[in-house]
């Protein structure tokens, strides 16, 4: 392990940190949605559950953990975008990137109102009655944005959790519990948010004292609009700058070194072409060559495994994550993960060892799949040769 480049160790560490940070954020979002779902009962039920579901995140340790998780997950996500050398992504990956980039702009107003302003003004107490009244009476357009934010954040987190867990043998049991929750929880939360909004509107009309208290709290927030707006604008400007930087670096890597062409010769006399630095899988996808990649090229599933017939010296060294996955699937000495092996030299000859239709069962039970012989042809439709 020590012989590997430092950058490979760092990338492995970054992937783990990003996963851990994402799990922390998903726990926070889940607790938030459970609290919102209690709006189907009453606003009082939401408030009674708040000490258990919300207040732990407002303590100094909880706030520090949540802030660190958001920063780590966001920054490492942008770094992952910047490191890409190809735009050959699955539809799921494109959706994940898009939803991840939308999360911050959609959530910024809610974070400032429900979290940040109480740190600026100690007298501002954003309980559920105030939040619901603010959204449904004072700023109904923001209520719709909040609904959209819930959908975006939850889908991003649920898809990420699913793609991580579905490859594990335990998913056979976990899936029976988690799959229904992926759909039930956000729907219940949105219904609770709507019902809670109706209750808040009714209280505003029927209880003058409560209406006066809500109006006073909203007045405190309105009086600080210049300060809050400055924080929001600075945050969005910095975020936009980071996104543009990450996309700019990615495009420079995608467009760079296009004059030099490297070739991949596959079983079945297929040929793929690309640029130095692309992985074998990226060349396959860009060239229209069918290639299994259940985990989307993250080095987790092992379904993109290939036998390197010629040109092994023209590939990047085996990294930490690749070595672990190769060991798990009992790969041979000449076998590599196509998603991790990058082309450094002019050409390489490989044989795909899993059919392109391989599914998650190939990742959960590698021994159940029979590897093709080194020179064997995997029965698939023969694509036309294409260059990226």
N, C-alpha and C positions, 0 to 999 in steps of 0.2 A: 504493500500500500504506500509505503514511503517513497517508492520510486516514481510515483505518479506526479505529474505537474501540480503545482500548488493551486492553479486555477480550477482543476478538476475537483480537488477536495473542496474548494470554496463553493463551486456550483452545487455539489452534493449537499453541503451544509445549508446553502440558500434554499434549495428545494424543501428540505426538512423544516426550516424556519418558516417558510411561506405556508406550508401545510399546517403547522402548529398554530400560526397566527390566524389562518383561515378558520380553523376549528374553534378558536376562542371567539372570533367574531360571530360564527354560526351559533354558538351557545348563547351569546348575548342576543342575537336576533330572535332565536327560538323563545327565550324567556320574554322578550318584548312582545312577540306575537301571542304567546299564551296569555299575557296580561291584557292585551287588546281584545282577545276572544271573550274574556269575561264581561265585556260590554254587552254581550247577549243577555246577561243576567241583570246587571245594573252598574251604574258608575260607582256606587259604593263597593260593589264586589271587586271592581278594578282597583280601588284604593286600598281595600283590605289585603289584596294580594301583593300590592306594590312593595312593602318592606322585604318580601321574600324574593321578588322577581326583578325589581328595579334598583332599590336602594343599595344593594351590595356593589353595584357598578358605580355608585356615586361616592363611595368611600375613597380615600386617597389610594390605597392599594388597588381597588377595583378600577378606578379611573386611570391609574398608571398602566395597568395591564391592558385595558381596553384601548387606550391611546397608542401604546407600543404595538399592539397587534394590528391596529389599523394602519399605522405608519409602516411597519415591516411588510405587511401583506401588499400594501399599495406600491411601495417603492420596489420591492422584489418583483411584483407583477410588471411594472414598467421596465425593469431591467430585463425580464424575460422577453418582452416585446423587442427591446433594443437589440438583444442578442440574436434574433432570428435572421437567418440567411436566405429564407425562402418564404413566399406567400402561399405555398402549397399546404393549406390547412383544411381540416375537416370542417363540416358545417357546425358541429358542436363547438369546436375551438373558436371559430369566428363569432358565434353567439356568446361564448364565455368572455371573449375579449371585449366585445361591444357592451355587454351588460356590466362588466367590471369598470369600464371607462365611464359609463353613465351614472354609476352609483353615487359618486361624490357630488356632482352638480345637483342631483335630485334630492340628496339628503342634507345639503348644507343648511337650508333654511330651518329644517326641523332640528338639527343639531344646535344651531345658534339659539333657537327659541327654547327648546326643552332642556338643553344641557349647559350651554356656554353663558347665557345671560344671567343665570342664577349665581354664577361665579363673579360676575361683574356687579350685580345688585343683590346683596344678601337678602333683601326684603321681598324679592320676587320668588314666589313659590309655584312652580309649574305642575300643579296636580292635574289629574285626568279631566276634571271638570273644566279647568281653565283651557287645557290643550284642546279638548273637543269643542268648546265654545269658540275658541279662537279660529279653529279650522272651519267649522260649519256656519258660524254667524259672521265673524269679522273678516275672514279671508277664505271664502269657499273655493276659490281657484287653487289655493294651496292644499285643500283637502283632496282634490283630484290628483295633484302632484304627489301627495303622500300615498295614495292608493297605488299610483304607478311606481313609486319608490319601493313599496312593499313587494310588488311583483318582481321588479328588477333584482332587488337584493336577494330575495328568497330563491328565485330561479338560479341565480348565479351560485349561491351557496349550495343549494340542493344538488345541482348538476355536478359541482366540484366534489361534493361528498360521495355522490353515486359513482362517479368515475374512479374514485379511489377505492371504495369498498367493494364494488361489483367484481373486482378481480380476485377477491379473497374468498377462500372456501367458506368462511363464516357468513357470507352474503346469503347463502341458501336459507339461513334462519333469520338473519337481520332483515333481509328484504321483505319478509312477511310482515314485519312491524313498521319499517321505515317507509316503504313505498306508499302505503295509505296515508301516513303522516305527511309526506311530501305534498299531498294534495289537500288533506283535511285541514291542517293547521293554518295555512295562509287564507283559505276560504273562510274559516271560522274567525280569524283575526279581522278580515275585511268586513264581515257581517257584524262583528262586535263593534268595530269602528263606526259603522253606519248607525247601528242601533244606539250606541252611546251618543252619537251626534244628535240623534232625534231626542233622546232624553235630555241632553244639554239644552237644546232649543226650547223644549217644553218648560224646563226650569227657568230659563231666561224670561219666558213670557209670564210664568206664574209666580215667581219669587223675586220681588223687587230688591230685597236685600242682597240676594245672591247675584242678581244682575249688576248691582252697584259694586260689589266686590270684584266681579269679573272685569267690569269696565275700568276700575281703578288699577288692576293688574295690567290690563292691556294699555292703559295710559302710561304706566311706568315703562313698558316695553317700547311704546311709540315715541316716548321722549328720548330714548337712546337709539333711535333709528340711524342717526348719522354715524354713531360709533359702531353699531352692529353692521351697518352697510359697509363701512370701511373694512371691517374684519372679513365680511363675506367677499367683497371685491378683491381684497388682497389674497385670500385663500384660493379663489377661483383663478385669479391671474397666475399665481404660482403653480397651481395644478395644470392649467392650460400650457404653461411653459414647459413643465416636465413631460406632459403628453407629447407635445410637439417635438421636444428633444428626443424622446424615445422613438417616435415614429421616424424622425429624421435620421437617427443612427441606423435604424432598421433598413430604411430605404437605401442608405449609402452602402450597407452590407449586401442588400439584394442586388443593387445595380453595379456594385464594384467588381472589378476583375472579370467582366463578362467576355473579354476578348479571349481569355484562355479557357479551353474546353477540356473537360475530363469525361471519360467514358466508363460505363458499367455494362459488362456483357453478362446476360442472364441465361439461365437454363431456357431451353426452347428457342435458342438463337434470337432472343430479344436484345435490343440495345437501348440504353438510356444515356442521355448526355446532360451535363450540367457544368457548374463552375467549381473550382477548388473551394473547399470549406463546407460544401453541402454534405449532408449525411446520405448514406445509400438510400434510405427511405425517401428523403426529399427528392433525390434524383428519380426514384421510381414514380412518385406521385406527379412530379412535373413532366415526366416523359410518358405518362399514361400506361405504365407497367403495373398490372395488378400486384398488390403486396399487402399482406395482412398487417394490421397495426391497431389492435383492439384498444390500447390505451392512448392512442393518438400521438405516439412518438415520445412518450415520457420515460421509456426504459423500464416500465413496470411489468408488462404482461409477458414479454418474451415471444409473442407471436410473429414478430418480424425477423426472427432468427434466420441467418443464412450461413451456408458453408462457403468459405472463401477458397476458391479453387486456384486462383492466380492473383498476384499483386497485393498480398497481405501487407507488404512493407509500405504500400501507398495509402494505408489507412491510419487514422489517428490511434494512439494507444488506448487500451481498455481502461475505462474509468471506474470509479468506486461503485456507482450504481449499476453499471453494466456488468461488472464482475459478480455482484451479488445476484442479479437476475440470471446470468448464465449459469451460476452454481445451482440456483433453485431449479432450473429446468434441465440440469444435468447435460449441459452442452459440451460438445467435443472441443478439442484443442484448437481446431481450425474454424470454429464457429464464432460469429459475432452478431450483435444486435444491429440491424440495419439502421435503426433510429439513432444510434449512438456512434457508430463508426463513420467518421468523416473522411472524405476523399482529399488526400494531400498530393498524390501523384497523378500521372496521366490516365491510368486505366486500371481496372480490376475486374476479375471474373468471379461471379458468385452463383450459387444455386439456392433458390428459396426453399426453405424446409417446412413451411406451413402453407396450405392453400389460402388464397386471398379471402375465402369465405370463413376462415377460422373465427370463432366467436369467443366469448368470455370463458367457456368451458376449457378452452385450450390454455388459458392462463391459470385457471384454478387447478386443473389436473393435467400438467404437461405430459405425464407418463401415459396418459390415455390417448395421446396423439402419436402416430407413427411418423417419424421423420422420413422425408423422401431420400432416396439414395443420392450420393454426391452428384451424379450426372443425370439423374432422373428428371423428366419433364412433368411439371405439375399440370394436370388437365384444367385449362382455363381458356377463355376466349383469347385469341391472339390479337393484341391491339396494334394499331398502326404506329410506326415509329414517330416520335415527336421530340422536339427539342424544347427546353424551357424558354 
